Amino acid sequence: MININEEYINQLAPNQSAVTNGWGLVKKNKFVKLNISEDGTIIFGECSGSGSSNYNTSADFIKPESPVFRCSCPSRQFPCKHALGLMYAYVSGKSFEKAEVPQDILEKREKIEKKEQKKKEKEQEQPEPKKVNVSALKKKIKTQVEGLEILEKLICSIVQNGLGTINKKTVALLEDQAKQLGNYYLSGPQAALREFIYLFSEDENHEKVYTHASDLLSRLYALCKKGKEHLLKKLESGDLAPDSSSSIEESLGYTWQLNELKNQGFVKNDIELIQLAFTSFTSIPRGEYVDNGIWFNLISGEVYNTYNFRPFKAVKYIREDDSVSKVLMIKELYTYPTTDLNCRVRWENNDMRDACLEDFLKIRSFAKESFSEAVKLIKNQIKNPLSDKSPVMLLRFSRFGMVDDEFVIEDQAGQRLVLEKPENEYLPEGINILKLLKPQMLKDQVMLLRFWHDMDKRRLIAAPLSLITDNRIIRLGF
């Protein structure tokens, strides 16, 4: 039998609209045929649609770790709403009649098997060294250096003239400069510059954004300095391969391929992850939606980030991430080069199991006991201009309450952290949910917090994301 559930199907859906449309087909009884193979490895059926003939759709689980979805509809979404609806019909208990697998599906199965066999044979062969066009790579790096020099002059000009002189004409010139950075293979600095420009794009009092703007300029200047130093060192040494000792390559705009990460040793095997928090937000300066998951490694105790970037122009064709309550069992977990506290990770396939009490106790066992120790680690990261400015960490606290009109948590040593939601940030009001919980639920607990340095108030801010008790994860927002 095929072992799937609704949450598994939701994960496969490209977006929430596809989930709604898939369920809509089931509720409106659009499936005129529902079949399952004799061996229980594939479900297939016919669904009435807008065309003159029914759509033939199937979900093939002959290899449960990598299911194959097929449909005769013209949709470019994958899986389409018909394949999703077929699976929703299955998990909702609809009657599936046993039938022989259609010949066209059997032929496609055979093609896939042959393709996989060739792939295995090729992997067993001695791989030929990948040819690198050294001259082209050197030319690209020199172009990047040139682009960083232009950006550095631009930043110095902004600083010399002062933020108060930025007007609509200046913004238009900066936008033109940002476009040109794409010609210098600098998508990272380009995105940061666009974020800076966006602060001044509204007809509001610009003084409100000066602190944030100054921080972005510092980051851009550091990226120019360290980026040039890194690239010139590569040219001088002759070692033009991407550097995996830090996140500088990604900061400049390099996109790591999974095979590169694997060859560099950035892969962990047989890992179990549980999601601690999930947020989706819109980044207008970058022109994309961002899905951010926070995950806990049940083997090592590390806290990871996942990012799913969905450009506005291609949002229909990129699967939207969602919150997950089950434990994911992952054969190969790819980690990105970084020196930050929360590494970015990716994976291709996973199995799932229900979370148990042992999992929650494991999470709690890795929480930091001392606030002073945690704050030291956080500050060490934040002071690096190229590091993630909003790291997350698990902390154990003994008490939660209000002091001088501020909500605080306190550790066993009596040290306190103020809980606050930063202005203009995408995080939900987690404090409001904490206030609704019973007092006994807020004693000797573990909390997942996201940290910022508020430059205006000159202090560290801790925003609550989740509460981890002995038997569950309470997410403090949606």
C-alpha positions as CSV (number, residue, x, y, z in Angstrom):
1,M,0.0,0.0,0.0
2,I,1.0,3.6,-0.6
3,N,2.0,5.2,2.7
4,I,1.2,8.9,2.3
5,N,-0.9,11.5,4.3
6,E,-2.3,15.0,3.7
7,E,0.8,16.7,5.2
8,Y,3.1,14.8,2.8
9,I,0.9,15.9,-0.2
10,N,0.9,19.5,1.0
11,Q,4.7,19.4,1.0
12,L,4.7,18.4,-2.7
13,A,2.3,21.1,-3.8
14,P,3.9,24.0,-5.6
15,N,1.8,26.6,-3.7
16,Q,-1.3,26.9,-1.5
17,S,-3.5,27.6,-4.6
18,A,-2.6,24.2,-5.9
19,V,-3.6,22.6,-2.6
20,T,-6.9,24.4,-2.6
21,N,-7.6,23.4,-6.3
22,G,-6.6,19.8,-5.7
23,W,-9.0,19.4,-2.8
24,G,-11.6,21.2,-4.9
25,L,-11.5,18.5,-7.5
26,V,-12.2,15.9,-4.8
27,K,-15.0,17.8,-3.1
28,K,-16.7,18.4,-6.5
29,N,-16.4,14.7,-7.5
30,K,-14.5,15.6,-10.6
31,F,-12.7,12.2,-10.7
32,V,-14.7,9.8,-13.0
33,K,-12.3,7.0,-12.4
34,L,-10.0,6.1,-9.5
35,N,-7.7,3.1,-9.8
36,I,-4.9,1.4,-8.0
37,S,-2.5,-1.2,-9.3
38,E,-2.5,-4.8,-8.1
39,D,0.8,-4.4,-6.3
40,G,-0.4,-1.1,-4.7
41,T,2.5,1.0,-6.1
42,I,0.6,3.4,-8.3
43,I,-2.7,5.2,-8.3
44,F,-4.2,6.6,-11.5
45,G,-7.5,7.9,-12.7
46,E,-9.4,10.2,-15.0
47,C,-10.5,13.7,-14.0
48,S,-13.1,15.8,-15.9
49,G,-11.8,19.3,-16.9
50,S,-12.3,22.2,-19.2
51,G,-11.3,20.1,-22.2
52,S,-13.5,17.9,-24.4
53,S,-11.8,14.7,-22.9
54,N,-10.9,13.7,-19.4
55,Y,-7.4,14.3,-18.1
56,N,-5.4,11.1,-17.3
57,T,-3.4,11.5,-14.2
58,S,-1.2,9.2,-12.0
59,A,1.0,9.1,-9.0
60,D,3.7,6.4,-9.2
61,F,5.2,5.2,-5.9
62,I,7.2,2.2,-7.2
63,K,10.1,4.1,-5.6
64,P,8.5,5.8,-2.5
65,E,11.5,8.1,-2.0
66,S,11.1,9.6,-5.4
67,P,7.5,9.4,-6.7
68,V,6.7,10.2,-10.3
69,F,3.6,12.3,-11.2
70,R,2.1,12.3,-14.7
71,C,-0.9,14.1,-16.2
72,S,-2.2,14.8,-19.7
73,C,-3.3,18.4,-18.7
74,P,-1.4,21.4,-20.1
75,S,-0.5,22.8,-16.7
76,R,3.2,23.8,-16.1
77,Q,2.8,23.3,-12.3
78,F,4.3,20.2,-10.9
79,P,2.6,18.2,-9.5
80,C,-0.5,19.7,-11.1
81,K,-3.8,20.0,-9.3
82,H,-5.1,16.8,-10.9
83,A,-2.2,14.7,-9.5
84,L,-2.6,16.4,-6.1
85,G,-6.4,15.8,-6.2
86,L,-5.8,12.1,-7.0
87,M,-3.6,11.8,-3.9
88,Y,-6.1,13.8,-1.7
89,A,-8.8,11.4,-2.9
90,Y,-6.6,8.5,-1.8
91,V,-5.9,9.8,1.7
92,S,-9.5,10.9,2.2
93,G,-10.7,7.3,1.9
94,K,-12.2,7.4,-1.6
95,S,-12.8,4.0,-3.2
96,F,-10.0,3.0,-5.6
97,E,-10.7,0.0,-7.9
98,K,-7.8,-2.4,-8.7
99,A,-6.9,-2.3,-12.3
100,E,-4.0,-3.1,-14.6
101,V,-1.4,-0.3,-15.0
102,P,-1.9,1.5,-18.4
103,Q,0.6,0.5,-21.1
104,D,1.9,4.1,-21.6
105,I,2.8,4.3,-17.9
106,L,4.6,0.9,-18.0
107,E,6.6,2.2,-21.0
108,K,7.5,5.4,-19.2
109,R,8.5,3.4,-16.1
110,E,10.8,1.3,-18.3
111,K,12.4,4.4,-19.8
112,I,13.1,5.8,-16.3
113,E,14.6,2.5,-15.2
114,K,17.0,2.5,-18.2
115,K,17.9,6.1,-17.6
116,E,18.7,5.3,-14.0
117,Q,20.7,2.2,-14.9
118,K,22.8,4.3,-17.3
119,K,23.3,6.9,-14.6
120,K,24.6,4.2,-12.1
121,E,26.9,2.8,-14.8
122,K,28.3,6.3,-15.4
123,E,28.8,6.9,-11.7
124,Q,30.8,3.7,-11.4
125,E,33.1,4.8,-14.3
126,Q,36.2,6.8,-13.4
127,P,35.0,10.4,-13.8
128,E,37.0,12.6,-16.1
129,P,38.4,15.7,-14.6
130,K,36.1,18.6,-15.2
131,K,37.6,21.0,-17.7
132,V,37.8,24.5,-16.4
133,N,38.2,27.4,-18.8
134,V,40.8,29.2,-16.8
135,S,41.0,32.3,-19.0
136,A,37.2,32.8,-18.9
137,L,37.2,32.3,-15.1
138,K,40.0,34.8,-14.6
139,K,38.1,37.3,-16.8
140,K,35.0,36.9,-14.7
141,I,36.9,37.4,-11.5
142,K,38.6,40.6,-12.9
143,T,35.1,41.8,-13.9
144,Q,33.8,41.2,-10.4
145,V,36.8,43.2,-8.9
146,E,36.0,46.0,-11.3
147,G,32.4,46.0,-10.3
148,L,33.3,46.1,-6.6
149,E,35.6,49.1,-7.2
150,I,32.7,51.0,-8.9
151,L,30.4,50.1,-6.0
152,E,33.0,51.2,-3.4
153,K,33.3,54.6,-5.1
154,L,29.5,54.9,-5.1
155,I,29.3,54.2,-1.4
156,C,32.1,56.7,-0.6
157,S,30.2,59.3,-2.6
158,I,27.0,58.6,-0.7
159,V,28.8,58.9,2.6
160,Q,30.6,62.1,1.6
161,N,27.4,63.8,0.4
162,G,25.4,62.6,3.4
163,L,22.2,60.6,3.6
164,G,20.2,63.9,3.8
165,T,21.0,64.8,0.2
166,I,19.4,61.7,-1.2
167,N,16.3,62.6,-3.3
168,K,14.3,61.2,-6.2
169,K,17.0,62.0,-8.7
170,T,19.7,60.3,-6.6
171,V,17.4,57.2,-6.1
172,A,17.0,57.0,-9.9
173,L,20.8,57.1,-10.4
174,L,21.3,54.5,-7.7
175,E,18.7,52.2,-9.4
176,D,20.6,52.5,-12.6
177,Q,23.9,51.6,-10.8
178,A,22.2,48.6,-9.2
179,K,21.1,47.3,-12.6
180,Q,24.6,47.6,-13.9
181,L,26.0,45.4,-11.1
182,G,24.3,42.5,-12.7
183,N,26.8,42.8,-15.6
184,Y,29.6,42.4,-13.1
185,Y,28.4,39.0,-11.7
186,L,27.6,40.6,-8.4
187,S,24.1,39.5,-7.6
188,G,24.8,39.6,-3.8
189,P,25.9,43.3,-3.6
190,Q,23.2,44.2,-6.2
191,A,20.5,42.8,-3.9
192,A,22.0,44.7,-0.9
193,L,22.2,48.0,-2.8
194,R,18.5,47.6,-3.9
195,E,17.6,47.1,-0.3
196,F,19.3,50.4,0.5
197,I,17.6,52.2,-2.4
198,Y,14.2,50.9,-1.3
199,L,14.6,52.7,2.1
200,F,14.5,56.0,0.2
201,S,11.9,55.1,-2.4
202,E,8.9,56.3,-0.4
203,D,7.9,59.9,0.0
204,E,8.2,59.8,3.8
205,N,10.6,61.3,6.3
206,H,13.9,59.7,5.4
207,E,15.4,60.4,8.8
208,K,13.5,57.4,10.1
209,V,15.6,55.0,8.0
210,Y,19.0,56.6,8.5
211,T,20.1,54.0,11.1
212,H,19.2,51.1,8.9
213,A,20.7,52.8,5.8
214,S,24.0,53.4,7.7
215,D,24.1,49.7,8.6
216,L,23.5,48.7,5.0
217,L,26.2,51.0,3.8
218,S,28.6,49.5,6.3
219,R,27.7,46.0,5.1
220,L,28.2,47.1,1.4
221,Y,31.5,48.7,2.2
222,A,32.8,45.6,4.0
223,L,31.6,43.4,1.2
224,C,33.6,45.6,-1.3
225,K,36.7,45.5,0.8
226,K,36.6,41.8,1.7
227,G,35.3,40.8,-1.7
228,K,38.1,42.5,-3.5
229,E,40.7,41.1,-1.1
230,H,39.3,37.6,-1.6
231,L,39.1,37.8,-5.4
232,L,42.6,39.3,-5.9
233,K,44.0,36.6,-3.7
234,K,42.4,34.0,-5.9
235,L,44.0,35.6,-9.0
236,E,47.4,35.9,-7.3
237,S,47.4,32.3,-6.1
238,G,45.9,30.8,-9.3
239,D,43.4,28.8,-7.2
240,L,40.2,29.9,-8.9
241,A,37.9,27.3,-7.3
242,P,35.1,28.6,-5.1
243,D,36.3,29.1,-1.5
244,S,34.3,26.9,1.0
245,S,36.0,28.2,4.2
246,S,33.4,31.0,4.6
247,S,30.3,32.5,3.1
248,I,32.1,35.1,1.0
249,E,31.4,33.4,-2.3
250,E,27.6,33.3,-1.6
251,S,27.7,36.9,-0.4
252,L,29.1,37.9,-3.7
253,G,26.4,36.0,-5.5
254,Y,27.8,32.5,-6.1
255,T,25.2,29.7,-6.2
256,W,26.5,26.5,-4.8
257,Q,25.4,23.3,-6.6
258,L,24.6,20.3,-4.5
259,N,27.3,18.2,-6.2
260,E,29.9,20.9,-5.4
261,L,28.8,20.9,-1.7
262,K,29.0,17.1,-1.7
263,N,32.5,17.0,-3.2
264,Q,33.7,19.6,-0.7
265,G,32.4,17.4,2.2
266,F,29.4,19.6,3.1
267,V,27.0,16.8,3.4
268,K,25.7,14.9,6.5
269,N,24.2,11.5,6.3
270,D,21.1,10.0,8.0
271,I,19.9,13.1,9.7
272,E,16.6,13.8,11.5
273,L,15.2,17.3,11.5
274,I,12.2,18.8,13.2
275,Q,10.9,22.3,12.4
276,L,10.9,24.8,15.2
277,A,9.5,27.8,13.4
278,F,8.4,28.9,9.9
279,T,7.8,32.3,8.3
280,S,7.0,33.5,4.8
281,F,7.6,37.2,3.9
282,T,7.8,39.5,0.9
283,S,11.0,41.2,-0.1
284,I,10.0,44.0,-2.4
285,P,13.6,45.3,-3.0
286,R,14.7,41.8,-4.1
287,G,11.4,41.1,-6.0
288,E,10.7,37.8,-4.4
289,Y,8.8,35.9,-1.7
290,V,11.0,34.2,0.9
291,D,10.0,31.1,2.9
292,N,12.2,30.6,5.9
293,G,12.2,27.5,8.1
294,I,14.1,27.0,11.3
295,W,15.1,23.4,11.9
296,F,16.7,21.4,14.8
297,N,19.1,18.6,14.1
298,L,18.0,15.8,16.5
299,I,21.4,14.1,16.1
300,S,23.8,17.0,16.7
301,G,21.6,19.7,18.3
302,E,22.4,22.3,15.6
303,V,19.8,24.8,14.5
304,Y,19.6,25.4,10.8
305,N,18.0,27.7,8.3
306,T,16.2,26.8,5.1
307,Y,15.4,29.5,2.5
308,N,13.1,29.1,-0.5
309,F,13.3,32.1,-2.8
310,R,10.3,32.6,-5.2
311,P,10.8,35.6,-7.6
312,F,7.6,37.4,-8.3
313,K,7.9,36.6,-12.1
314,A,8.2,32.9,-11.5
315,V,6.1,32.3,-8.4
316,K,3.6,30.2,-10.3
317,Y,6.3,27.6,-11.1
318,I,8.2,27.4,-7.8
319,R,6.8,25.2,-5.0
320,E,5.9,27.2,-1.9
321,D,7.4,25.9,1.4
322,D,5.1,25.3,4.3
323,S,5.2,24.6,8.0
324,V,5.9,21.0,9.0
325,S,5.0,19.2,12.3
326,K,6.5,15.8,11.6
327,V,10.1,14.7,11.9
328,L,11.9,14.5,8.6
329,M,14.3,11.6,8.0
330,I,16.9,12.7,5.5
331,K,19.6,10.5,3.9
332,E,21.7,13.4,2.6
333,L,21.7,16.8,4.2
334,Y,23.6,19.5,2.3
335,T,25.1,22.3,4.4
336,Y,26.3,25.7,3.0
337,P,29.8,27.1,3.9
338,T,29.5,29.6,6.7
339,T,31.0,30.6,10.1
340,D,27.6,31.7,11.4
341,L,25.6,30.1,14.2
342,N,22.8,28.9,11.9
343,C,24.0,27.1,8.8
344,R,21.8,27.1,5.7
345,V,20.8,23.6,4.6
346,R,19.1,21.8,1.7
347,W,18.0,18.3,0.9
348,E,16.3,16.5,-2.0
349,N,14.2,13.7,-0.5
350,N,13.0,12.7,2.9
351,D,10.7,10.3,4.8
352,M,8.6,11.4,7.7
353,R,7.6,10.1,11.1
354,D,5.5,11.5,14.0
355,A,7.3,13.5,16.6
356,C,7.5,11.9,20.1
357,L,8.2,13.0,23.6
358,E,11.9,11.9,23.3
359,D,12.3,14.5,20.4
360,F,11.0,17.4,22.5
361,L,13.2,16.4,25.4
362,K,16.2,16.2,23.0
363,I,15.5,19.8,21.8
364,R,15.3,21.0,25.4
365,S,18.6,19.3,26.3
366,F,20.5,21.4,23.8
367,A,19.2,24.8,25.0
368,K,21.7,27.3,26.4
369,E,21.4,27.6,30.1
370,S,23.3,30.9,30.6
371,F,22.0,34.1,29.0
372,S,25.4,35.7,29.3
373,E,27.1,32.9,27.3
374,A,24.4,33.1,24.7
375,V,24.6,36.9,24.3
376,K,28.3,36.7,23.9
377,L,28.0,34.3,21.0
378,I,25.2,36.4,19.4
379,K,27.2,39.6,19.7
380,N,30.3,38.0,18.2
381,Q,28.4,37.1,15.1
382,I,26.4,40.4,14.8
383,K,29.6,42.5,14.9
384,N,30.8,40.8,11.7
385,P,29.4,43.1,9.0
386,L,29.0,40.1,6.6
387,S,27.3,37.7,9.0
388,D,23.6,37.1,9.4
389,K,22.3,40.0,11.6
390,S,19.4,38.0,13.0
391,P,20.6,34.6,14.3
392,V,18.3,32.3,16.3
393,M,19.1,30.3,19.4
394,L,17.4,28.0,21.9
395,L,17.5,29.3,25.5
396,R,16.3,27.8,28.7
397,F,14.6,30.3,31.1
398,S,13.3,29.9,34.6
399,R,10.7,32.7,34.6
400,F,8.7,35.0,32.3
401,G,7.1,38.2,33.4
402,M,7.0,42.0,33.2
403,V,9.5,44.5,34.5
404,D,9.2,48.2,34.0
405,D,6.5,47.8,31.4
406,E,8.7,45.3,29.4
407,F,8.3,41.6,29.0
408,V,11.4,39.7,30.1
409,I,12.7,36.1,30.6
410,E,15.2,35.3,33.3
411,D,17.7,32.4,33.6
412,Q,18.6,30.5,36.8
413,A,21.4,33.0,37.5
414,G,18.9,35.9,37.6
415,Q,20.1,37.4,34.3
416,R,17.3,38.9,32.1
417,L,16.6,39.3,28.4
418,V,14.0,41.8,27.2
419,L,11.5,40.3,24.7
420,E,10.5,42.6,21.9
421,K,9.4,42.7,18.3
422,P,11.6,44.9,16.1
423,E,9.8,47.6,14.1
424,N,9.3,47.0,10.4
425,E,10.2,43.3,10.7
426,Y,8.2,40.4,9.4
427,L,7.9,38.4,12.6
428,P,4.6,37.8,14.3
429,E,3.7,39.2,17.7
430,G,4.9,36.2,19.7
431,I,4.7,38.1,23.0
432,N,0.9,38.5,22.7
433,I,0.5,34.7,22.5
434,L,2.8,34.2,25.5
435,K,0.5,36.4,27.5
436,L,-2.4,34.0,26.8
437,L,-0.6,31.0,28.2
438,K,-1.1,29.7,31.7
439,P,1.6,30.9,34.2
440,Q,2.7,27.3,34.9
441,M,3.5,26.9,31.2
442,L,6.1,29.7,31.4
443,K,8.3,28.3,34.2
444,D,11.5,26.4,33.4
445,Q,10.9,26.2,29.7
446,V,12.9,26.5,26.5
447,M,12.3,29.2,23.9
448,L,13.5,29.7,20.4
449,L,14.5,33.4,20.0
450,R,15.6,35.5,17.0
451,F,18.1,38.2,17.9
452,W,18.8,41.7,16.5
453,H,20.9,44.6,17.6
454,D,18.7,47.7,17.8
455,M,21.1,50.5,16.9
456,D,18.7,53.2,17.9
457,K,18.1,51.8,21.4
458,R,21.7,50.4,21.5
459,R,20.7,47.1,22.8
460,L,20.2,43.5,21.8
461,I,16.6,42.5,21.0
462,A,15.2,39.0,21.5
463,A,12.0,38.1,19.6
464,P,10.2,34.9,20.7
465,L,9.5,32.4,17.9
466,S,8.5,29.2,19.6
467,L,8.1,27.6,23.1
468,I,9.3,24.0,23.5
469,T,7.7,22.1,26.3
470,D,8.1,18.5,27.4
471,N,5.5,17.3,25.0
472,R,5.1,19.9,22.1
473,I,6.3,22.9,20.2
474,I,4.1,25.9,20.6
475,R,4.7,28.3,17.7
476,L,4.2,31.9,18.7
477,G,2.8,33.1,15.4
478,F,1.7,32.1,12.0
